[in-house]
Amino acid sequence: MSDKDDSKIIKIGGAGISGLTSAIVLAKAGYEVEVYEKNASVGERFNEDFQGIMNWGFKEDVIDYMNRIGIKNSFWKKAMTSIDMFGSDEYQHSFKTKRPFCYLVQRGSGAKCLEQSLKEQAVEAGVEIIFNSAVSADDVDIVATGPKFDGVIDGLVNGYTFETDSQDNFAILFDDDYAYNGYSYFFITDGHGTVATCIFGKYQKVNDYLEKTYNFFMDNYNFNVENKKGFAGTGNFHLLSNTKKRYVGEAGGFQDFLWGFGMRYAVITGNLAARSIIEKKEYKELWAKELSGLLETSVSTRLLFSLLGDRTYKLFVKSLSKRKNPVEFLTKAYNPTILSRLVYPFSKIYLRKYIKDRSTKEPNKK
């Protein structure tokens, strides 16, 4: 049960996706809410680059879910219903589907960015956001402070944003020569583009991976580039703790452990933390019921991909290309099975060890 008095101000640490989602839901339910953000504005971690909100693994479309919990679609978004995928054989497989694979959004402080939209919605709902104010977990009711660098990097993304008049294109490349234990991506739409490599190890080679990735997509799509800017970010795949504190989003380890997608989990856990206060229910019970199976399956699948590498990527892309409904196939693949539950305890132990050459320092960024 919640130990909060409903007459008290609900305090949230962090004005990212999860924290602002919690704030909006609580404010619309009549609560007085304060959000404490250590930076001077929202979205400072990002450079208005394109990122995807996963739309597989769940039966409900993510935009429908956001509408249902009271999040307005006032941010820029692009439904990705067609995409090219390249396996380690570099053979192109093109997919089209009625239900979007994901929704592209822009991350950052810009007017069209997701964080900026959530900030404006929170303020409109009556939330007070206090910038340049860092808080500890003990001082707040909901902890939404994002990933915590503990001397170990589990994932690194490095890429470019740019302006272009080239036609829309969306592509993913799975190949260890371009993105160790991860993937590269290339998105162009509405006159803007993002190309990046997302790796899980060999961080000293990140700049080489990025240049190879950039050249690969340039050779395949021949796009023009203006005003190219670099961006980079790190992440930690820490595992969920047994704390009763309401940790949401990346602060609680809520993300897809296979590909590193976290925005949908940020929205869901932000909403569930708010619901736990409104409905006076245990937060852990709420997220465990909705997310534990998906999280465990992604951990188990990450073990398989990290052990088998390129062979798994090639098989994955070819298998996906044979499906009439790729999104439905991915959704079913994320549902827990007897095998994934049996493998999970071993995968959980291995998760912190599978990258043998993890860096203890943040690598150089472009």
C-alpha positions, 0 to 999 in steps of 0.5 A: 500500500502507498504510505503517502497522504493524498493531501501532500505534494507528490515529488518526482525526481527527473523530467524525462519521459517516465517522470513527466508521464507520472506527473501528467497522470497524477496531475490529471487525477487531482494531485499536486505534483513537483518534478525536480530536474538536474538540468536547465531544460528537458531532453538535454541528453539528446540532439533531436535525433530520431529514435523509435518507440517499439510497437511490438511485444504488446497487443496494444498500439503504443500511441493508443496506449498513450492516448488512453492514459492521457498523453496527447500526441502533440509531439512529432511522430512517424509511423514506420510501416516499411523498413529495409533490414540487412543481415550479416550477409548484407542482403536487403530484405524489405518489409511492409506491414499495416501495424507500424514496427515502431513510431519514430520520434525526435528526442531533445529540447526542440519544439517537436521533440517528445520531451518538450511535448511532455513538459508542456503537457505537464505544465498545462496539467498544473505540474511545477517543474523545478530545473537545475535541482538534483535530488536523491531517491530518498527525497522523492516519491518517484525516481525517474533520474535515468541511467546511472553510470557506474563505471561500466558501459553496457551499451553505446550509441554513436551517430550523426544527425543531418538535413537532407532533401533525399527521399524517406528511407528506413533501414536496420543493419545487423552485422558485428562488423558494423555494430558489435553485438548490436545494430546500425540504423538509418532513418530519413524523413521530413527533410531530416536524417539520423544514422548511428551504430549501437554497440554492446562492447569493443567501445574503443572501435566505436568511431570506426564502426560509425564510419563503416555504418555511414559509408554502408548506408551511403553506398546503398541509398546515396543520400545527400547530407547538410549540417551534419552533427555528431551525437553519442550516448551510453546506457546500462542494462542493470537488473531490477532490484527488490526495492519498494521504491518507485523506480521508473524508466531507465532508473529502474532498469526497465528497457528491452534488453535485446535491442535497448529500446526503452521509451515504451517501458518509460511511459508504462512504468511512469503510468504504473507508478502514478497508478500505484499512488492513485489506487494505493497499490504496490508498484512492484505488483503492478509492473511485475504483472505487466512487464516481467515476462517481456523483460525476462524473455528479452534477457534470455534472447540477449544471451542467445544473440550475444553468444552466437553473434552474426549467425543469429542476426542472419537467421533472425532477418531471414526468418522475419522475411518469411512472415506475412505479419512481421510485427505479430511475429515479433510480438509472439516472440516476446511472449514468455515461454517455458524455455525462456523462463528456464534460461532466464536465471542463467541469462541474468547472471551472464548479462553483466559478463557477456561483454568481455572488453567493457570499458571502465571509462566513457569512450571518446565521442564524435 
